[in-house]
Amino acid sequence: MRLWSLMILVGVALCWAATAMAQDDPDLPAIPNLAPIDAETVHSIWVNFEPEFTPYVCPFHTAAPDYDPEEFRCGYVLVPEDRTDPNRRLLQLSVLKIASPSENAENRAVIRLTGGPGGPSLSAGRISAYQRADTQGFREAADLIFFDQRGIGYSEPGFCRAVPREFQFGVSTAEGLPLKIEAFRKCLAEARAKGIAVDAYSTWQNALDVRDIRRALGYEQWTLFGVSYGTELGQAVMEVDEAGTRAAILDSVVPANPLETGGWNAVAYGFRSALTAITAACAEDPNCARDIGAMDERFIEVFAAYDADPLILEDVDHGSFLDGRLVMDGDLAAGAVFQALYINTLYADFPSLLRALETRNEDAIHAYIEVLGRPIDHAAGNGMELVANCRGAAPLSEAQRAAMQEAEPLLSQWVATVSWSEACLGAYKIDPDPVVKTLETDIPILVAAGTIDPITPPSFGQAILPSLPNAQYVEFPATGHGALLSQHPGCGGELWLQFVKDPNAPLETSCVDTITPVTFVTRLIETPAPYHFARGLQAGRYPYLALIAAVVLIVTLLASPLGWAARAIQGSETVETGYARPLAWLGAAFTLGGLGFAVSQILKTATSHPMALPLGVLPSAGGSFWLALLGFGLCAAAVYRAIQSGGFGTRAIGTSVGLDMTCAAAL
């Protein structure tokens, strides 16, 4: 015991001496203050933790196209799971670095902070996207860094993955909420039993992960590019790693400090501003103003109608609905419209979305579920999503709830599918983490917003500007969520490049004025046939009758001139048919032209107006009918002329059969 006591005393003395020397000797490195957060600090054992980047084969390698592993480099960085606890394990975070092909003398780098929260970032599609010619400018401007946040995608751990939303249980949203809460309770209990530090999956820990990835990759500074939740994370990174941040792009801002209205919980305001903006765009379009009128009022009437009489759909996608059943109540109808408002490429089809909901067109609603529905995804980090949402907000007080309902009495009824307050209170807690605070910094920041964004409206971006003296604000008209990306290629991409190259220079934003307003498609040739035709092709069901007819018409086009040439060469006697052969040839040409034009218009509708196709096709497709009708008329005239001339029947059996087949194919 005396020996052990002596050793302990000597150890304490040496530690004291080393500490005194470190304080007195300016040449010794000081322990860095890596987490300037008062409420929650890094434990001393993690203060000097040195993260490293370890290269490895991309986990999606087999699904990716051919790529240069020197340019597209995957790896992982180990980070502490909980920096407040000295006994926690290390987590493996998957990282993708796309090295700039230019010399990049300034060693610029941009890290993408993905939204959600809980959205995966790494995939084979990421490599495909950055091999395209239209992304060359981004690659040349800087090294591009992507990573899956803790508990998401290819990063550890698999924590509460694939938890269904309320409406995905095959019941109404009101009945589904307790089922979702119970699912989260169960998976949180399982996670804790596995030793997962559930509380550590917060924005504060995420921000320190970003700082450690920067250090592991060897960058002194880099630019943050956050979208949606990524902007909340970006604000947190600037709190904990201001010295390592060169600049930041915050696109579709989530304020780090909850707003007076209750932060994320008061989504009715954003829903209203987006509906108002798209209704104003409709009023500026003469066709939409004439055919649709007050779009927001009609949508609200639809939501109320589905509340009074829900639509039940069976046999929907089991990847998005547990038992293949969907109950379309007012909340889910509102959620579908809310989700569609994210995507500006869908705005032109909002009259079709409105009409489909008003008429309860089941074909169309099935199709919209596939586009707007959320798959129950094993790559999504629902555990981190729950914790980050609950710890990134403040509880909605009864006074705030009453104020919201008074200010927005209609839309505040239908926001359950996009609100987390009930799930937080029922399955976890609302306990804001240390980075839930107003960001004050001189870092150059680009703040971007879309005028029709329902979840992060322009008012959110404007709310953070007073404490950011070096920020530039850009608002994109006729644009939804992810404003910069929505306008790429084009204005958004140009501004991104300007800012990354020189964040201190004033942006040239004149391109914003050139963004075209929405041109709504208000009238269609209403028929379900093209949609069923397209779905049949997707399912491998081919229209054999139409294909046979097309083959016959093509044979007519080829055989008629060949037969004429053969007869001319051989000097054969030609049976007079009263110009039936050239008439049939013209008929086949016009009919094939009509068929080809019809297919092209179906494809154009499907690609440019996906929400319109289930209801019908663009009016221009009507031209295909007239072309085909003209072709059939010419073919019928050819048969008639042949009969009248006496050149029809056994005297010219080949010509007669050919004319009959061509006329039948055209019909």
C-alpha positions in Angstrom: 0.0 0.0 0.0 2.9 2.4 0.8 4.4 1.6 -2.6 1.1 2.3 -4.4 0.6 5.5 -2.5 4.1 6.7 -3.4 3.5 5.9 -7.1 0.2 7.9 -7.1 1.8 10.8 -5.4 4.7 10.8 -8.0 2.1 10.6 -10.8 0.1 13.5 -9.4 3.3 15.6 -9.1 4.4 14.9 -12.6 0.9 15.8 -14.0 1.0 19.0 -12.0 4.5 19.8 -13.2 3.5 19.1 -16.9 0.5 21.4 -16.6 2.5 24.2 -15.1 5.1 23.9 -17.8 2.4 24.0 -20.5 1.0 27.2 -18.9 4.5 28.8 -18.6 6.1 27.6 -21.9 4.7 29.4 -24.9 6.4 26.9 -27.3 4.2 24.0 -26.1 0.8 23.7 -27.9 -2.2 24.8 -25.9 -5.2 22.5 -25.6 -7.6 23.9 -28.2 -11.1 25.0 -27.1 -12.9 22.8 -29.7 -16.4 23.2 -28.5 -17.3 26.8 -27.3 -20.6 25.6 -25.9 -21.5 26.5 -22.3 -24.4 24.1 -21.8 -22.7 21.0 -23.0 -18.9 20.5 -23.3 -16.6 18.0 -24.8 -15.1 15.7 -22.1 -11.3 16.2 -21.6 -10.6 12.7 -23.0 -12.0 13.7 -26.4 -10.5 17.2 -26.5 -7.2 16.1 -28.2 -8.9 13.3 -30.2 -7.3 13.3 -33.7 -9.7 12.1 -36.4 -8.3 10.3 -39.5 -9.6 9.7 -43.0 -9.3 6.0 -44.0 -9.8 5.3 -47.7 -11.9 2.3 -48.7 -14.0 1.0 -51.6 -17.2 3.0 -52.1 -20.0 0.9 -50.4 -22.1 1.5 -53.5 -19.3 0.6 -55.9 -21.1 -2.2 -57.8 -24.0 0.0 -58.6 -21.9 3.0 -59.7 -20.8 3.7 -63.3 -17.2 3.5 -64.2 -15.3 6.2 -62.3 -11.8 7.4 -61.5 -11.0 6.3 -57.9 -8.5 9.2 -57.7 -11.2 11.7 -58.5 -14.1 10.0 -56.6 -12.6 8.8 -53.3 -14.6 7.1 -50.6 -13.5 6.5 -47.0 -14.5 6.8 -43.4 -13.8 9.0 -40.4 -14.1 7.7 -36.8 -15.8 10.1 -34.4 -16.8 9.8 -30.8 -20.5 8.8 -30.4 -20.9 11.0 -27.4 -18.3 13.6 -26.7 -19.6 14.3 -23.2 -19.0 10.7 -22.1 -15.4 9.4 -21.8 -16.6 5.7 -22.1 -18.5 5.9 -25.4 -17.5 4.1 -28.6 -16.3 5.5 -31.9 -18.6 5.7 -34.9 -17.7 5.2 -38.5 -18.9 8.0 -40.8 -18.9 7.3 -44.6 -17.4 10.1 -46.7 -17.1 10.8 -50.4 -14.5 13.3 -51.7 -14.8 14.4 -55.3 -11.4 15.9 -56.0 -11.4 19.0 -58.2 -9.8 18.2 -61.6 -8.4 21.8 -61.7 -5.2 22.8 -60.0 -7.4 24.5 -57.3 -4.4 26.5 -56.0 -6.5 27.9 -53.2 -7.4 24.4 -51.9 -11.1 25.3 -51.9 -13.5 22.7 -50.6 -17.3 22.6 -50.2 -19.0 20.2 -47.9 -22.7 19.4 -48.5 -24.8 19.2 -45.4 -27.9 17.1 -46.3 -31.4 17.9 -45.2 -34.1 15.9 -43.6 -32.9 15.5 -41.0 -32.2 11.9 -41.7 -31.6 12.1 -45.4 -28.9 9.9 -46.9 -26.2 11.6 -49.0 -24.0 8.9 -50.5 -25.1 6.8 -53.4 -24.1 5.6 -56.9 -26.3 8.4 -58.2 -24.1 10.9 -56.6 -21.1 9.8 -58.7 -23.3 9.7 -61.9 -24.5 13.3 -61.2 -21.0 14.6 -60.9 -19.8 12.9 -64.1 -22.2 15.0 -66.2 -21.1 17.9 -68.3 -23.5 20.3 -66.5 -21.7 19.7 -63.1 -18.2 20.2 -64.5 -18.2 23.8 -63.2 -18.9 22.7 -59.6 -16.0 20.2 -59.7 -13.6 22.7 -61.1 -14.5 25.3 -58.5 -13.7 23.2 -55.5 -13.2 19.8 -54.0 -16.7 18.5 -53.1 -17.3 16.6 -49.9 -20.3 14.5 -49.1 -21.0 12.3 -46.1 -23.8 10.3 -44.4 -24.5 11.8 -41.0 -24.4 9.7 -37.9 -27.1 6.9 -37.9 -27.8 7.5 -41.6 -27.1 5.6 -44.9 -23.7 4.0 -44.9 -22.7 5.5 -41.6 -23.0 3.8 -38.2 -25.3 2.8 -36.5 -28.5 1.4 -38.0 -30.6 3.3 -35.5 -34.4 3.4 -35.8 -34.4 2.9 -39.6 -37.5 2.5 -41.7 -40.0 3.8 -39.1 -43.3 4.5 -40.9 -45.1 7.9 -40.8 -48.7 8.1 -39.5 -50.4 7.6 -42.8 -48.2 4.6 -43.7 -50.0 2.3 -41.3 -53.1 2.0 -43.5 -55.3 4.1 -41.2 -56.2 7.7 -40.9 -53.5 10.1 -39.7 -55.2 10.6 -36.3 -55.2 6.8 -35.8 -51.7 6.4 -37.1 -50.0 8.9 -34.8 -50.1 6.7 -31.7 -48.8 3.8 -33.9 -45.9 5.9 -35.0 -45.2 7.0 -31.4 -45.2 3.4 -30.3 -42.9 2.4 -33.1 -40.4 5.0 -32.0 -40.7 4.1 -28.4 -39.9 0.5 -29.2 -37.0 1.2 -31.5 -35.5 3.8 -29.0 -35.7 1.2 -26.2 -34.0 -1.4 -28.5 -31.3 1.1 -29.4 -30.6 1.9 -25.7 -30.5 -1.9 -25.0 -27.8 -2.2 -27.7 -25.7 0.5 -26.0 -26.6 3.3 -28.5 -26.4 6.7 -26.9 -29.7 8.0 -28.2 -29.3 11.6 -26.9 -26.0 12.0 -28.8 -27.8 12.0 -32.2 -28.2 15.7 -32.0 -27.3 18.7 -34.2 -24.6 19.7 -31.7 -22.8 16.3 -32.1 -23.4 16.4 -35.8 -21.7 19.8 -36.0 -18.7 18.4 -34.2 -18.7 15.5 -36.6 -18.4 18.0 -39.5 -15.5 19.7 -37.8 -13.7 16.4 -37.3 -14.2 15.4 -40.9 -12.6 18.7 -41.9 -9.6 18.0 -39.7 -9.3 14.4 -40.9 -9.3 15.6 -44.6 -6.6 18.2 -43.8 -8.5 21.4 -44.8 -7.8 24.5 -42.8 -11.1 26.0 -43.9 -13.9 25.1 -46.2 -17.3 26.3 -47.3 -20.5 24.9 -45.9 -23.4 24.2 -48.3 -26.5 23.3 -46.3 -30.0 22.7 -47.6 -33.1 22.6 -45.3 -32.0 20.8 -42.1 -28.5 21.2 -43.5 -28.8 25.0 -42.9 -29.6 24.4 -39.2 -26.6 22.1 -39.1 -24.5 24.7 -40.9 -25.4 27.3 -38.3 -24.3 24.9 -35.6 -21.0 24.2 -37.4 -20.3 27.9 -37.4 -20.9 28.0 -33.7 -18.5 25.2 -32.9 -15.9 25.6 -35.7 -16.0 29.3 -36.8 -12.3 29.3 -37.4 -12.6 26.4 -39.8 -15.4 27.9 -41.9 -14.4 30.0 -44.9 -18.0 30.8 -45.9 -21.5 29.2 -45.9 -24.4 28.8 -48.3 -27.7 28.3 -46.4 -30.4 27.3 -48.9 -34.0 27.1 -47.6 -33.2 28.1 -44.1 -34.3 26.5 -40.8 -33.5 29.1 -38.1 -31.3 27.6 -35.4 -33.2 29.6 -32.8 -36.9 28.6 -32.7 -39.2 31.4 -33.9 -41.7 33.1 -31.7 -44.4 31.1 -33.5 -42.9 27.8 -32.3 -40.2 27.0 -34.9 -40.9 23.9 -36.9 -44.2 23.3 -35.2 -45.9 26.3 -36.8 -45.8 25.0 -40.4 -49.3 26.3 -41.1 -47.7 29.7 -41.8 -45.3 28.3 -44.4 -48.2 26.3 -46.0 -50.3 29.5 -46.3 -47.5 31.6 -47.8 -46.7 28.9 -50.4 -50.4 28.5 -51.3 -50.8 32.2 -51.5 -47.7 32.5 -53.8 -48.8 29.8 -56.2 -52.4 31.2 -56.3 -50.9 34.6 -57.2 -48.9 32.9 -60.0 -52.1 31.4 -61.2 -53.8 34.8 -61.2 -51.0 36.2 -63.4 -51.4 33.4 -66.0 -54.5 34.2 -68.1 -55.4 30.6 -68.8 -55.1 29.6 -65.1 -57.0 32.7 -64.0 -59.8 31.9 -66.4 -60.0 28.1 -65.8 -59.0 27.7 -62.1 -59.7 31.0 -60.3 -58.8 31.0 -56.5 -56.6 27.9 -56.3 -56.0 28.1 -52.6 -59.7 28.3 -51.8 -60.4 25.3 -54.0 -57.6 23.2 -52.3 -59.0 24.1 -48.8 -62.4 22.9 -49.9 -60.8 19.7 -51.1 -59.1 19.1 -47.7 -62.4 19.6 -45.9 -64.2 17.2 -48.3 -61.7 14.5 -47.6 -62.0 15.0 -43.9 -65.8 14.6 -44.2 -65.5 11.5 -46.4 -62.0 9.9 -46.6 -61.1 8.0 -49.8 -59.7 4.5 -49.1 -57.3 3.0 -51.7 -56.2 -0.6 -51.6 -53.3 -2.3 -53.3 -51.0 0.6 -53.1 -47.2 0.3 -53.0 -46.2 -1.9 -50.1 -42.8 -0.1 -50.0 -44.6 3.0 -48.8 -47.6 1.6 -47.0 -47.3 -1.4 -44.6 -50.4 -3.3 -45.7 -50.9 -1.8 -49.1 -53.8 0.4 -47.8 -54.1 4.2 -47.8 -56.7 6.3 -46.1 -56.9 9.7 -47.8 -58.3 12.0 -45.2 -58.0 15.8 -45.2 -54.6 15.7 -43.5 -53.1 13.4 -46.1 -54.7 15.3 -49.0 -53.1 18.5 -47.5 -49.8 16.7 -47.0 -49.8 15.7 -50.7 -50.3 19.3 -51.8 -47.7 20.4 -49.2 -45.2 18.0 -50.5 -45.9 19.0 -54.2 -45.2 22.6 -53.3 -41.5 21.6 -52.6 -40.9 20.9 -56.3 -41.1 23.8 -58.8 -41.1 21.4 -61.8 -44.6 20.3 -60.7 -46.2 23.7 -60.4 -47.4 23.8 -64.0 -49.5 20.7 -63.2 -51.2 22.0 -60.1 -54.5 22.4 -62.0 -54.3 18.6 -62.7 -53.5 17.8 -59.0 -56.5 20.0 -58.0 -58.8 18.3 -60.5 -57.7 14.8 -59.6 -58.3 15.5 -55.9 -61.7 17.2 -56.6 -62.9 14.3 -58.8 -61.3 11.6 -56.6 -59.6 10.2 -59.7 -58.1 7.0 -58.3 -55.7 6.4 -61.2 -54.2 9.8 -60.7 -54.1 9.6 -56.9 -52.3 6.2 -57.2 -49.8 7.8 -59.5 -49.3 10.9 -57.3 -48.7 8.6 -54.3 -45.8 7.0 -56.2 -44.3 10.5 -57.0 -45.0 12.3 -53.7 -45.1 9.3 -51.2 -42.2 8.7 -48.9 -40.8 5.1 -49.2 -40.2 3.4 -45.9 -36.5 3.6 -46.4 -33.8 1.6 -44.6 -31.2 4.2 -45.6 -33.0 7.1 -43.9 -31.9 7.8 -40.3 -35.3 8.1 -38.6 -33.6 7.8 -35.2 -31.4 10.8 -35.8 -34.3 12.5 -37.4 -36.4 12.2 -34.3 -33.7 13.3 -31.9 -32.5 16.2 -34.1 -36.0 17.4 -34.7 -37.0 17.2 -31.0 -33.8 18.8 -29.7 -33.7 21.4 -32.5 -37.1 22.9 -31.6 -39.0 24.3 -28.7 -42.3 23.0 -27.4 -45.3 24.7 -28.9 -47.1 26.4 -26.0 -50.9 26.5 -25.8 -50.7 30.3 -26.3 -48.6 29.8 -29.5 -51.0 27.1 -30.8 -54.0 29.3 -30.1 -52.3 32.2 -31.9 -51.5 30.1 -34.9 -55.0 28.7 -35.1 -56.4 32.3 -34.8 -54.0 33.6 -37.5 -54.5 30.5 -39.8 -57.8 28.9 -38.7 -58.1 26.7 -41.9 -54.7 25.3 -42.7 -53.7 24.8 -39.1 -56.2 21.9 -39.1 -54.1 19.9 -41.6 -50.5 19.9 -40.5 -50.1 16.7 -38.6 -48.1 14.9 -41.3 -45.4 17.6 -41.1 -45.3 18.3 -37.4 -43.1 16.5 -34.9 -44.3 18.0 -31.6 -46.7 15.1 -30.8 -44.1 12.5 -31.6 -41.4 14.2 -29.6 -43.6 14.5 -26.5 -44.9 11.0 -26.9 -41.8 9.0 -27.7 -38.8 11.1 -26.7 -38.7 14.7 -25.4 -38.3 18.3 -26.4 -35.0 19.4 -24.8 -33.2 21.9 -27.1 -29.4 21.2 -27.4 -26.7 23.9 -27.0 -26.7 25.1 -30.6 -30.4 26.1 -30.5 -29.4 29.7 -30.4 -29.2 32.8 -32.7 -26.0 32.7 -34.8 -23.9 35.8 -34.7 -20.9 35.8 -37.0 -19.0 37.8 -39.6 -18.5 34.8 -41.8 -19.6 35.5 -45.5 -23.0 33.8 -45.9 -25.3 33.3 -48.9 -28.9 32.9 -47.8 -31.3 31.6 -50.5 -35.1 31.2 -50.4 -37.9 30.1 -52.8 -41.1 32.1 -52.8 -43.3 29.0 -53.0 -41.4 26.9 -50.4 -43.9 25.6 -47.8 -41.6 24.2 -45.2 -38.9 26.9 -45.1 -40.6 30.0 -46.4 -38.7 33.2 -47.2 -39.6 34.6 -43.8 -37.3 31.9 -42.2 -34.3 33.1 -44.2 -35.1 36.7 -43.5 -35.4 36.0 -39.7 -31.7 35.1 -39.4 -30.3 38.0 -41.3 -30.1 40.7 -38.6 -27.3 38.9 -36.7 -25.3 38.1 -39.9 -23.7 41.4 -41.1 -21.8 39.7 -43.9 -24.7 37.9 -45.4 -26.3 38.2 -48.9 -29.9 37.3 -49.4 -31.4 36.0 -52.7 -35.0 35.1 -53.2 -36.0 33.0 -56.2 -39.5 33.6 -57.7 -41.6 30.6 -58.7 -39.3 28.3 -56.8 -39.8 25.8 -54.0 -37.6 24.0 -51.5 -33.9 23.9 -52.2 -34.0 27.1 -54.2 -30.4 27.0 -55.6 -30.7 23.4 -56.7 -34.2 24.0 -58.1 -32.7 26.6 -60.4 -29.8 24.5 -61.6 -28.6 24.5 -64.3 -29.1 28.2 -64.6 -29.3 31.1 -62.1 -28.9 29.1 -58.9 -25.8 27.3 -60.3 -24.3 30.6 -61.4 -24.7 32.2 -58.0 -23.3 29.1 -56.2 -20.2 29.3 -58.4 -19.8 33.1 -57.9 -20.0 32.7 -54.1 -17.7 29.7 -53.8 -15.0 31.4 -55.8 -15.2 34.7 -53.9 -17.6 34.8 -51.0 -16.6 38.4 -50.1 -17.6 39.9 -53.5 -21.1 41.3 -54.1 -23.2 38.8 -56.0 -24.4 39.6 -59.5 -28.0 38.5 -59.1 -29.6 39.9 -62.3 -30.3 36.3 -63.5 -33.0 36.1 -60.8 -35.1 38.6 -62.9 -34.9 36.2 -65.9 -36.5 33.3 -64.1 -39.7 32.5 -66.1 -43.1 32.6 -64.3 -45.1 29.4 -64.1 -47.1 28.5 -67.2 -50.0 26.4 -65.9 -51.5 23.5 -68.0 -55.2 24.0 -67.4 -56.7 22.0 -70.2 -56.0 18.5 -71.4 -57.4 15.9 -73.8 -58.9 14.0 -70.9 -58.5 10.2 -71.4 -56.9 7.5 -69.2 -55.7 5.6 -72.3 -52.3 7.2 -72.6 -51.5 6.7 -68.9 -52.5 3.0 -69.1 -50.5 2.7 -72.3 -47.4 4.1 -70.5 -47.9 2.0 -67.4 -48.4 -1.1 -69.5 -45.0 -0.4 -71.2 -43.4 0.0 -67.8 -44.9 -3.3 -66.7 -43.7 -5.1 -69.8 -47.2 -5.3 -71.4 -46.8 -4.4 -75.1 -49.7 -3.2 -77.3 -49.3 -6.0 -79.8 -52.2 -5.0 -82.0 -50.8 -1.5 -82.4 -47.3 -2.9 -83.1 -48.7 -5.3 -85.8 -50.5 -2.3 -87.4 -47.3 -0.3 -87.3 -45.4 -3.1 -88.9 -48.0 -3.4 -91.7 -47.9 0.3 -92.4 -44.0 0.2 -92.5 -44.1 -2.7 -94.9 -46.5 -0.7 -97.1 -44.1 2.2 -97.1 -41.2 0.0 -98.1 -43.0 -2.5 -100.4 -44.8 0.0 -102.6 -41.7 1.7 -104.1 -39.9 -1.6 -104.3 -42.8 -3.2 -106.2 -42.9 -0.3 -108.6 -39.1 -0.5 -109.2 -39.3 -4.2 -109.8 -42.1 -3.9 -112.3 -40.2 -1.2 -114.1 -37.0 -3.2 -114.3 -38.8 -6.4 -115.4 -41.1 -4.6 -117.8 -44.1 -6.4 -116.3 -47.6 -5.5 -117.2 -49.1 -3.2 -114.6 -52.7 -3.6 -113.6 -54.5 -0.2 -113.6 -55.7 0.6 -110.0 -56.7 4.3 -110.4 -53.7 5.5 -108.4 -54.7 3.3 -105.5 -51.0 2.4 -104.8 -49.7 5.9 -104.2 -52.9 6.8 -102.2 -52.3 3.8 -100.0 -48.6 4.8 -99.6 -49.6 8.3 -98.5 -52.2 6.9 -96.2 -49.7 4.7 -94.5 -47.3 7.6 -94.2 -49.9 9.9 -92.6 -51.1 7.2 -90.2 -47.6 6.3 -89.1 -46.9 10.0 -88.6 -50.0 10.3 -86.4 -49.0 7.3 -84.4 -45.4 8.6 -83.9 -46.7 12.1 -83.0 -49.1 10.5 -80.4 -46.3 8.6 -78.8 -44.1 11.7 -78.7 -46.8 13.7 -77.0 -47.4 11.0 -74.5 -43.7 11.0 -73.7 -43.7 14.8 -73.5 -46.6 14.8 -71.1 -45.0 12.1 -69.0 -41.6 13.9 -68.7 -42.7 17.6 -68.7 -46.1 17.2 -67.0 -46.1 14.0 -64.9 -49.1 15.0 -62.8 -51.1 15.7 -65.9 -50.6 12.3 -67.7 -52.9 10.3 -65.4 -55.8 12.6 -66.5 -54.9 12.9 -70.1 -52.5 14.4 -72.6 -51.5 17.8 -73.8 -54.0 19.4 -76.3 -51.3 19.3 -79.0 -51.7 15.5 -79.0 -55.0 16.0 -80.8 -53.0 16.6 -84.0 -52.1 12.9 -84.0 -55.8 12.0 -84.3 -56.3 14.2 -87.4 -53.1 12.8 -89.0 -54.2 9.3 -88.5 -57.7 10.0 -89.6 -56.4 11.6 -92.8 -54.2 8.5 -93.3 -57.1 6.1 -92.9 -59.2 8.3 -95.3 -56.5 8.0 -98.0 -56.2 4.3 -97.5 -60.0 3.9 -97.8 -60.0 6.0 -100.9 -57.2 3.8 -102.3 -59.4 0.7 -101.9 -62.4 2.4 -103.4 -60.3 3.6 -106.4 -59.0 0.1 -107.0 -62.5 -1.4 -106.9 -63.8 1.2 -109.3 -60.9 0.7 -111.7 -61.4 -3.0 -111.9 -57.9 -3.6 -110.7 -59.0 -5.2 -107.4 -59.4 -8.9 -106.9 -57.8 -11.9 -108.5 -56.2 -9.9 -111.4 -53.9 -8.2 -108.8 -54.1 -10.4 -105.8 -51.0 -9.1 -104.2 -52.0 -5.5 -104.6 -55.5 -6.2 -103.3 -54.3 -8.0 -100.2 -51.8 -5.2 -99.5 -54.5 -2.5 -99.8 -56.8 -4.4 -97.5 -54.1 -4.9 -94.9 -53.0 -1.2 -95.1 -56.5 0.0 -94.7 -57.1 -2.3 -91.7 -53.8 -1.2 -90.1 -54.7 2.5 -90.6 -58.1 1.9 -89.1 
